[in-house]
Amino acid sequence: MRGDFSLNDWLVQPQLNLLTRGDRDVHIEPKAMQVLVFLAGSPDEVVSKQVLKKQVWTDAYVTDDVLVRCISELRKALEDDPRKPHVIQTIPRGGYRLIAAVALTPEAPPAADALPSAPAEPSEDVRPSDPVPVPQKKNAARFSQFVLVGSIFALFTVLILVFWVLPHFANSGGADAPIASLAVLPLKNFSGDPEQDYFADAMTEALISDLARLGTLQVTSRTSVMGYKASTLPISAIARQLKVDALIEGSVMPVGQRVRITAQLIDGRTDRHLWSETYEREYKDILILQKEVARAVVEEIRTTLTPEEEQKLAKAEPVNPGAYQAYVKGRYFWNQRSRDSLLRATEFFEHSVKVAPDFGLAYSGLADTYNLLAHYGFRDPDDSFRKSKAAAQKALELDPSAAEPHASLALISMSYERNWKAAEEGFRKAIRLNPGYPTSHHWLALCLIGQGRAEQAIEEAEAARDLDPISLAPNTFLAQCLLLARRYAEAEQKCLENLELHPDSEQLRLILTESYWRQGKIREALNEIDKVMKRGREDGQQLAITRAIIAGKRAEAVRLFQHYLNSGEGRTNPMFCAQTHALLGENDLAFRCLNEAFNRWDSSLLIIKVDPTFDGLKQDPRFAQLTSRLGLG
């Protein structure tokens, strides 16, 4: 496909990376335009992802996620609904098909008096090899006028370039434009031992944390950058995907009892290498080494540090190497977030504090782990929350400026002590200490949505998403906040956008199911829950009951629910039973189950005030009594 073309009612101008419809102009990324042009060259044909990647990214290997983002950008620009597409259709396990009407746009013919007319075919007196005849007097005068007008226009263009375009460019993304955001790519493990990968990951996380604490830079979180661990994408492409100005890449290599870190700072807008340096220290000084690298990065970006930043990057104390090794292994397992991995993390953190009782980071890790074990219902909440609180208080005793223990204590205030005011204050203090810690924003959003402050909650959920733009968890929680705010159409759209990147996410599909259902889109809701049920989840009985309720088949729902209760499964999940009784209009049984969930410290109760499932109970005095006991009265 060459030149401009129309796509339905859009004019596509590939040379300008521009889409136009009426008075509206939309600029898109060059690679997205190349994808669109290639699809337009084969309208109504299915083009596989492999073919598209090979044709568009000829000089690099890219993952499917990169192509999916381009398709998502095109759909957003062209106002195309992936559920009911009119431009680009996704073919499951096949690729993409352009279903819009494509038509070449003919070039406008020259004006009749602009150039001398010519015969349609060469005459016998003028052969193709003959020189072009010189215009005679009348045409020569017109030609001179044409040249004069063209010269004036050219001069005017130069003046615009000098006085507007170049200054504008210099202030909007040139090589010397200030760096306001960056991402630390996973540091490479140069030890030659794959078992040391966890150590390189820990160094990456530590550098991210030190830079994020400053607050003057927006630093992409660990979860988002880890997706680029084996990526071969160009630096500029990664920077665009993460929406950052600069990137740090480097390596870690233990050398005997010492550790060597090599790091370089690259401008993601120009691919220009700005700075590179190698640092080496004894293993016991690993925390000092981390802060040295962070300090060097900030000084390269801004030349000077504020007194507050100086304090945050003050030299750390030496640490016992064995304690630090146990700590980074604990963080490795903590980041996996499964029941077994959290239990393994507990073992490593416990060993770390046993070896080094004054190692604050290990206490912070222990607090985070016990918190999640309780919050996810993996361990006895009463015991786990108490252990988490003790560990967080010890971490703050050792380092009052650490944000993570403040966030852990705030979660305990909300989930265990039912003190929402103290929780909000704690989350906000954690954010002040480390604005780049996405978990604080995420948990503050949960605290706000639980109190019914939906708009503020969505703002914090978006802040967590911005710090961790590619990760599933913050994007899923943002969709859930929109659902709880009764903004069902927006929740639907957010789920569809994220399913382009995370097509296997069952949680997103379940939020999408409810978003459809709340809008009365029953067929679409059933279609989504069926996709989840086909995967053979352990909660298949619960899904079958929910499906029957959505389909309006009350008798079937009651029969399936009774079978579920008789099997004994109901005793393990009182919150699901409460939801089901509420939806079936069995209010007395719903309150009985809610009281049981309350006694078990079920974290799902944190959103009961805004959960539409319980709308039918809110006029009952028992609901106000329950929310009062939860601290939400």
C-alpha positions in Angstrom: 0.0 0.0 0.0 1.6 3.3 -1.1 0.4 6.8 -0.6 -2.6 8.1 1.3 -5.8 6.1 1.6 -9.2 6.2 3.2 -10.4 3.8 5.9 -14.2 4.1 6.4 -14.5 7.8 7.0 -10.9 8.3 8.1 -8.1 9.7 5.8 -4.8 7.9 6.5 -1.6 9.7 5.7 1.3 7.3 6.4 4.1 9.8 5.6 2.8 12.0 8.3 1.7 9.3 10.8 -1.6 11.1 10.7 -5.3 10.0 10.8 -7.9 12.6 9.9 -11.7 12.7 10.1 -13.4 16.0 9.6 -11.7 18.5 11.8 -10.1 15.9 14.0 -6.4 15.0 13.5 -4.8 12.0 15.4 -1.1 11.4 15.4 0.0 7.8 16.0 3.3 6.1 16.5 5.3 5.2 13.3 5.2 1.4 14.1 1.5 1.5 14.7 1.1 3.3 11.3 3.2 0.6 9.6 1.0 -2.1 11.1 -2.1 -0.3 9.8 -0.5 0.1 6.3 0.4 -3.5 6.1 -3.1 -4.7 7.1 -4.6 -2.2 4.6 -2.5 -3.9 1.9 -4.5 -7.1 2.5 -8.0 -6.1 3.4 -10.4 -8.8 4.7 -7.5 -11.2 4.9 -6.2 -12.7 8.2 -2.6 -11.6 8.8 -0.8 -13.6 11.5 1.1 -12.0 14.3 4.3 -13.6 13.1 3.9 -12.1 9.7 3.1 -8.6 11.1 6.1 -8.7 13.4 8.4 -9.9 10.7 7.3 -7.2 8.2 7.1 -4.2 10.6 10.0 -5.0 12.9 12.5 -6.1 10.3 15.6 -5.3 12.4 14.6 -6.6 15.8 12.8 -9.4 17.6 9.7 -8.3 19.5 7.2 -10.1 21.7 3.5 -10.3 20.9 2.9 -7.6 23.6 4.5 -5.0 21.4 2.2 -5.8 18.5 -0.8 -5.9 20.8 0.0 -2.4 22.1 0.2 -1.1 18.5 -3.2 -2.7 17.7 -4.6 -1.1 20.9 -3.3 2.3 20.0 -4.9 2.0 16.5 -8.2 1.0 18.0 -8.2 3.9 20.4 -7.3 6.3 17.6 -9.9 4.9 15.2 -12.5 4.6 18.0 -12.8 0.9 17.3 -14.4 -1.4 19.8 -12.6 -4.7 20.1 -15.8 -6.4 21.2 -17.7 -5.1 18.2 -15.0 -4.1 15.7 -15.6 -2.1 12.6 -11.9 -1.6 11.7 -9.6 -4.3 13.1 -10.9 -7.7 14.0 -8.9 -10.0 16.3 -8.9 -13.6 15.1 -8.2 -15.9 18.1 -5.0 -17.9 17.6 -4.9 -16.5 14.0 -3.9 -12.8 14.0 -5.7 -9.7 12.8 -8.0 -8.8 9.9 -8.8 -5.3 8.6 -12.5 -5.2 8.0 -12.9 -1.5 7.2 -13.5 -0.3 3.7 -10.1 0.7 2.1 -9.8 3.0 -0.9 -6.8 4.7 -2.4 -6.9 8.5 -2.4 -6.0 9.8 -5.9 -3.5 12.6 -6.1 -5.0 15.9 -7.0 -4.4 16.9 -10.6 -2.4 20.1 -11.2 -4.3 23.3 -11.9 -5.1 24.0 -15.5 -3.0 27.3 -15.6 -0.2 26.2 -13.4 1.8 24.3 -16.0 1.9 24.2 -19.7 -0.5 21.7 -21.2 1.0 18.6 -22.9 -0.4 16.2 -25.4 -1.7 12.9 -24.1 0.8 11.0 -26.2 4.2 12.1 -27.6 3.8 13.5 -31.2 6.1 12.7 -34.0 7.8 16.1 -33.6 8.5 15.6 -29.8 10.0 12.2 -29.0 10.6 11.1 -25.4 14.3 11.5 -25.8 14.0 15.1 -27.0 14.7 18.0 -24.6 11.6 19.6 -23.0 10.7 22.8 -25.0 11.4 26.1 -23.3 8.2 28.0 -22.4 7.4 30.9 -24.8 6.6 34.5 -23.7 3.1 34.0 -22.3 4.0 30.8 -20.5 7.3 32.2 -19.5 5.6 35.1 -17.7 3.4 32.6 -15.8 6.4 30.5 -15.0 8.2 33.6 -13.5 5.2 34.4 -11.4 5.1 30.8 -10.2 8.8 30.9 -9.2 8.3 34.2 -7.4 5.3 33.0 -5.4 7.2 29.8 -4.6 10.2 31.7 -3.4 8.1 33.9 -1.1 6.4 30.8 0.3 9.8 29.1 0.8 11.1 32.2 2.7 8.0 32.2 4.9 8.5 28.5 5.6 12.1 29.2 6.7 11.0 32.0 9.0 8.4 29.7 10.7 11.1 27.0 11.0 13.6 29.4 12.7 11.2 31.3 14.9 8.7 28.7 16.0 9.5 25.1 15.1 13.1 24.9 16.2 12.5 26.6 19.6 9.5 24.4 20.1 11.5 21.3 19.3 14.3 22.4 21.6 11.8 22.6 24.5 9.9 19.4 23.8 12.1 16.3 23.7 15.4 17.3 22.2 18.6 15.6 23.4 19.0 18.2 26.2 15.4 18.2 27.4 15.2 17.5 31.1 14.7 14.0 32.4 11.6 13.7 34.5 11.0 10.0 34.4 13.1 6.9 34.1 13.1 3.1 34.4 15.8 0.8 35.7 16.0 -2.3 33.4 16.8 -5.6 35.0 20.5 -5.7 35.7 22.2 -8.6 34.0 23.8 -11.4 36.0 27.4 -11.6 34.9 28.4 -14.1 37.5 28.0 -17.0 35.1 25.9 -18.8 37.7 22.1 -18.8 37.0 21.5 -19.3 40.7 22.6 -15.7 41.2 19.7 -14.3 39.1 17.8 -13.5 42.3 20.8 -11.4 43.4 20.8 -9.3 40.2 17.0 -8.9 40.6 17.5 -7.7 44.2 20.1 -5.1 43.0 17.6 -3.9 40.4 14.9 -3.5 43.0 17.2 -1.7 45.4 18.2 0.8 42.8 14.6 1.4 41.8 13.7 1.9 45.5 16.5 4.4 46.2 15.6 6.5 43.2 11.9 6.4 43.8 12.3 7.6 47.4 13.6 10.9 46.1 10.1 11.9 44.8 11.6 14.3 42.2 11.7 11.6 39.5 8.9 9.3 38.3 10.5 5.8 38.5 8.8 2.8 37.0 8.2 0.0 39.5 10.0 -3.3 39.6 7.0 -5.4 38.4 6.8 -3.5 35.1 10.5 -3.5 34.2 11.0 -7.2 35.0 9.0 -8.0 31.9 12.0 -6.7 29.9 14.5 -9.1 31.4 15.2 -11.0 28.2 13.9 -8.3 25.8 15.8 -7.4 22.6 13.7 -4.4 21.9 15.5 -1.1 21.1 15.9 1.3 24.0 13.7 3.8 22.3 10.9 1.3 22.0 11.1 0.3 25.7 11.1 3.9 26.7 7.9 4.5 24.7 6.2 1.5 26.1 7.1 2.5 29.7 6.4 6.2 28.9 9.8 7.3 30.4 12.4 9.8 29.3 15.5 7.7 30.2 16.6 4.2 31.0 19.3 2.7 33.2 20.8 -0.6 32.2 23.8 -2.5 33.5 25.1 -5.6 35.2 26.0 -7.2 38.5 29.0 -9.5 39.1 30.3 -10.9 42.4 34.1 -10.9 42.5 35.3 -13.0 45.4 34.1 -11.1 48.5 33.4 -8.0 46.5 30.5 -6.9 44.2 30.8 -5.0 41.0 28.0 -3.0 39.4 28.2 -1.4 36.0 25.5 1.1 35.0 24.7 3.4 32.2 22.1 6.1 31.7 20.5 6.3 28.2 18.2 9.0 26.9 15.2 7.0 25.7 14.1 9.7 23.3 17.3 9.8 21.3 19.1 6.5 22.2 22.1 8.7 23.3 24.3 7.3 26.1 24.6 10.0 28.7 26.7 8.4 31.4 28.4 5.1 32.2 30.3 4.0 35.3 31.5 0.9 37.2 31.4 0.6 41.0 32.9 -2.0 43.3 32.8 -2.6 47.0 33.1 -5.4 49.6 30.0 -7.5 49.9 29.3 -6.1 53.4 29.1 -2.6 51.9 26.4 -3.6 49.4 23.9 -1.1 50.7 26.4 1.7 50.5 27.2 0.6 46.9 23.5 0.8 45.9 23.2 4.3 47.2 26.4 5.4 45.4 24.9 4.3 42.1 21.6 6.0 42.8 23.5 9.2 43.8 25.5 9.2 40.6 22.4 8.8 38.4 20.7 11.7 40.1 23.7 13.9 39.9 24.1 13.1 36.2 20.5 14.1 35.6 20.4 17.2 37.8 24.0 18.0 38.8 22.9 18.9 42.4 20.9 17.2 45.2 18.6 18.9 47.6 19.4 18.5 51.4 16.5 16.1 51.7 17.8 14.0 48.9 21.2 14.1 50.4 19.7 12.7 53.6 17.8 9.9 51.8 21.0 8.9 50.0 23.2 9.1 53.0 25.7 6.3 53.3 24.2 3.2 54.7 25.6 0.9 57.4 27.6 -2.2 56.5 25.4 -5.4 56.6 26.2 -9.0 57.4 26.6 -10.8 53.9 24.7 -13.9 55.1 21.8 -11.8 56.3 21.7 -9.9 53.1 21.7 -13.1 51.0 18.8 -14.4 53.0 17.0 -11.1 52.6 17.2 -11.0 48.8 16.1 -14.6 48.6 13.1 -13.7 50.8 12.2 -10.8 48.5 12.5 -13.1 45.5 9.9 -15.4 46.9 7.8 -12.6 48.3 7.4 -11.1 44.8 5.8 -14.4 43.6 2.8 -13.9 46.0 1.6 -17.5 46.1 0.9 -19.2 49.5 4.0 -21.5 49.2 6.3 -18.7 48.1 5.2 -16.4 50.9 5.9 -19.2 53.4 9.3 -19.6 51.9 9.9 -15.9 52.1 9.0 -15.9 55.8 11.8 -18.5 56.4 14.4 -16.4 54.7 13.4 -13.2 56.4 13.4 -14.9 59.8 16.8 -16.3 59.1 18.1 -12.8 58.1 16.9 -11.1 61.3 18.4 -14.0 63.3 21.8 -13.5 61.7 21.6 -9.7 61.9 19.1 -8.4 64.5 19.7 -4.8 63.5 19.0 -5.3 59.8 15.9 -3.1 59.2 15.2 -4.2 55.6 14.7 -7.8 56.7 12.1 -6.8 59.4 10.3 -4.7 56.7 10.2 -7.8 54.5 8.9 -9.9 57.3 6.2 -7.4 58.0 5.1 -7.3 54.3 5.0 -11.1 54.2 2.9 -11.7 57.3 0.6 -8.9 56.1 -0.1 -10.7 52.8 -0.4 -14.1 54.4 -3.2 -12.6 56.5 -4.7 -10.4 53.8 -5.0 -13.3 51.3 -6.3 -15.7 54.0 -3.3 -18.0 53.8 -2.7 -18.0 57.5 -4.5 -17.2 60.7 -5.2 -13.5 60.5 -5.0 -12.8 64.2 -1.5 -14.3 64.6 -0.2 -13.0 61.2 -1.3 -9.4 61.7 0.2 -9.3 65.2 3.6 -10.7 63.9 3.4 -8.2 61.0 2.9 -5.3 63.4 5.8 -6.3 65.6 8.1 -6.6 62.6 7.0 -3.3 61.1 7.5 -1.5 64.4 11.0 -2.9 64.7 11.8 -1.8 61.1 10.8 1.7 61.9 12.8 1.7 65.1 15.8 0.9 63.0 14.9 3.3 60.1 12.1 5.8 60.8 12.4 7.1 57.2 11.5 3.8 55.6 8.2 4.0 53.7 7.4 0.3 53.5 6.9 -0.3 57.3 4.5 2.7 57.5 2.5 1.1 54.6 2.4 -2.2 56.4 1.2 -0.7 59.7 -1.4 1.3 57.8 -2.7 -1.9 56.2 -2.9 -3.5 59.7 -4.9 -0.4 60.9 -7.4 -0.9 58.1 -7.7 -4.7 57.9 -7.2 -5.7 61.5 -7.8 -2.8 63.8 -10.6 -1.3 61.7 -9.1 2.2 62.2 -9.6 3.8 58.8 -8.4 7.3 59.8 -5.1 5.9 61.1 -4.8 3.8 58.0 -5.2 6.7 55.6 -2.7 8.8 57.6 -0.2 5.9 57.5 -0.6 5.4 53.7 -0.2 9.1 53.0 2.9 9.3 55.2 4.4 6.3 53.3 3.7 8.1 50.1 5.4 11.3 51.4 8.5 9.3 52.3 8.6 7.4 49.0 6.2 8.8 46.3 7.5 6.1 43.9 6.3 3.1 46.0 3.2 1.9 44.1 2.0 -0.4 46.9 1.2 2.6 49.1 -0.9 4.2 46.4 -2.7 0.9 45.8 -3.5 0.3 49.4 -4.5 3.9 49.9 -6.9 3.5 47.0 -8.4 0.4 48.7 -8.8 2.5 51.9 -10.6 5.3 50.0 -12.9 3.1 48.0 -13.8 1.2 51.1 -15.0 4.4 52.7 -17.1 5.3 49.6 -14.7 8.0 48.3 -14.7 6.6 44.8 -13.2 9.5 42.9 -10.2 9.9 45.2 -9.7 6.1 45.1 -9.6 6.1 41.3 -7.0 8.9 41.4 -4.7 6.8 43.7 -5.3 3.7 41.7 -4.3 5.6 38.6 -1.2 6.8 40.4 -0.3 3.2 41.3 -0.9 2.2 37.6 1.3 5.0 36.3 4.2 3.8 38.5 3.6 0.2 37.4 2.1 0.7 33.9 2.4 -2.8 32.5 1.8 -5.0 35.5 -1.5 -6.9 35.9 -2.3 -6.1 39.5 -2.6 -2.3 39.4 -4.4 -2.3 36.1 -6.9 -4.9 37.5 -7.4 -3.0 40.7 -8.1 0.2 38.7 -10.8 -1.7 36.7 -12.3 -2.9 40.0 -12.4 0.6 41.4 -14.3 1.8 38.4 -16.7 -1.1 38.8 -17.3 -0.3 42.5 -17.8 3.4 41.6 -20.7 2.2 39.3 -18.8 3.5 36.3 -19.6 0.2 34.5 -18.9 1.3 30.9 -15.4 2.6 31.9 -14.7 -0.6 33.8 -15.7 -2.6 30.8 -13.4 -0.6 28.5 -10.5 -0.8 31.0 -10.8 -4.6 31.2 -10.9 -4.9 27.4 -7.8 -2.7 27.1 -5.9 -4.8 29.6 -7.0 -8.1 28.2 -5.2 -7.2 25.0 -2.0 -7.3 27.1 -3.1 -10.0 29.6 -5.4 -12.3 27.7 -5.1 -15.1 30.3 -6.2 -13.0 33.3 -9.2 -14.6 34.8 -9.6 -11.8 37.3 -10.0 -9.2 34.5 -12.6 -11.5 32.8 -14.6 -11.8 36.0 -14.6 -8.0 36.5 -15.6 -7.7 32.9 -18.4 -10.2 33.5 -19.9 -8.1 36.3 -19.4 -4.9 34.3 -21.5 -6.4 31.4 -24.1 -7.8 33.8 -24.6 -4.5 35.6 -25.2 -2.8 32.3 -27.8 -5.5 31.3 -25.5 -7.1 28.7 -26.4 -10.6 29.7 -25.2 -12.4 26.6 -21.7 -10.8 26.8 -21.5 -11.5 30.6 -22.3 -15.2 30.1 -19.7 -15.3 27.3 -17.0 -14.0 29.5 -17.8 -16.2 32.5 -17.9 -19.2 30.2 -14.3 -18.5 29.1 -13.2 -18.6 32.8 -15.2 -21.8 33.5 -13.6 -23.6 30.6 -10.2 -23.4 32.4 -11.3 -25.8 35.1 -10.8 -23.7 38.1 -11.1 -25.1 41.7 -14.0 -22.7 42.3 -16.0 -24.2 39.4 -19.0 -24.7 41.6 -19.1 -21.0 42.6 -18.8 -19.9 39.0 -21.6 -22.2 38.0 -23.9 -20.7 40.7 -22.9 -17.1 39.6 -23.6 -18.0 36.0 -27.1 -19.2 36.8 -27.8 -16.0 38.7 -26.6 -13.9 35.8 -28.7 -15.9 33.3 -31.8 -15.3 35.5 -32.2 -19.0 36.3 -33.1 -18.7 40.0 -34.2 -22.3 40.4 -31.0 -23.7 38.9 -29.0 -21.3 41.1 -30.7 -22.4 44.2 -30.2 -26.1 43.3 -26.5 -25.6 42.6 -26.0 -23.5 45.7 -27.7 -26.1 47.9 -25.4 -28.8 46.5 -22.4 -26.5 47.2 -23.5 -26.0 50.8 -24.1 -29.8 51.3 -20.6 -30.5 50.0 -19.1 -28.6 52.9 -17.4 -26.0 50.6 -19.6 -23.2 52.0 -17.9 -23.4 55.4 -14.6 -22.4 53.8 -15.9 -19.3 52.1 -18.6 -17.4 54.1 -18.2 -14.3 52.0 -19.2 -16.1 48.7 -22.2 -17.5 50.6 -23.1 -14.1 51.8 -23.0 -12.7 48.3 -25.1 -15.6 46.9 -27.8 -15.3 49.7 -27.9 -11.5 49.1 -28.4 -11.9 45.3 -31.1 -14.6 45.9 -32.9 -12.2 48.4 -32.2 -14.4 51.4 -31.2 -11.5 53.7 -31.2 -13.3 57.0 -28.8 -16.0 55.7 -26.7 -13.3 54.1 -26.2 -11.5 57.4 -25.4 -14.7 59.2 -22.6 -15.4 56.6 -21.4 -11.8 56.8 -21.0 -12.1 60.6 -18.9 -15.2 60.1 -16.8 -13.4 57.5 -16.3 -10.6 60.0 -15.1 -13.0 62.7 -12.5 -14.4 60.2 -11.2 -11.0 59.3 -12.1 -11.6 55.7 -10.5 -8.8 53.6 -13.5 -8.8 51.1 -15.5 -7.0 53.8 -13.3 -3.9 53.3 -15.4 -3.0 50.2 -18.8 -4.0 51.5 -20.0 -0.4 51.7 -19.7 0.1 47.9 -20.1 -3.5 46.6 -23.4 -3.5 44.5 -23.9 -7.1 45.5 -25.2 -5.9 48.9 -27.4 -3.1 47.7 -30.5 -5.1 48.7 -29.3 -5.2 52.3 -28.5 -1.6 52.9 -31.9 -0.6 54.1 -31.8 -3.2 56.8 -30.6 -1.8 60.2 -28.2 -4.8 60.5 -26.2 -3.5 57.6 -25.5 -0.2 59.4 -24.5 -2.2 62.5 -22.1 -4.3 60.5 -20.4 -1.3 58.8 -20.1 0.4 62.2 -18.3 -2.6 63.6 -16.0 -2.4 60.5 -15.2 1.2 61.4 -17.2 2.5 58.4 -20.3 3.8 60.3 
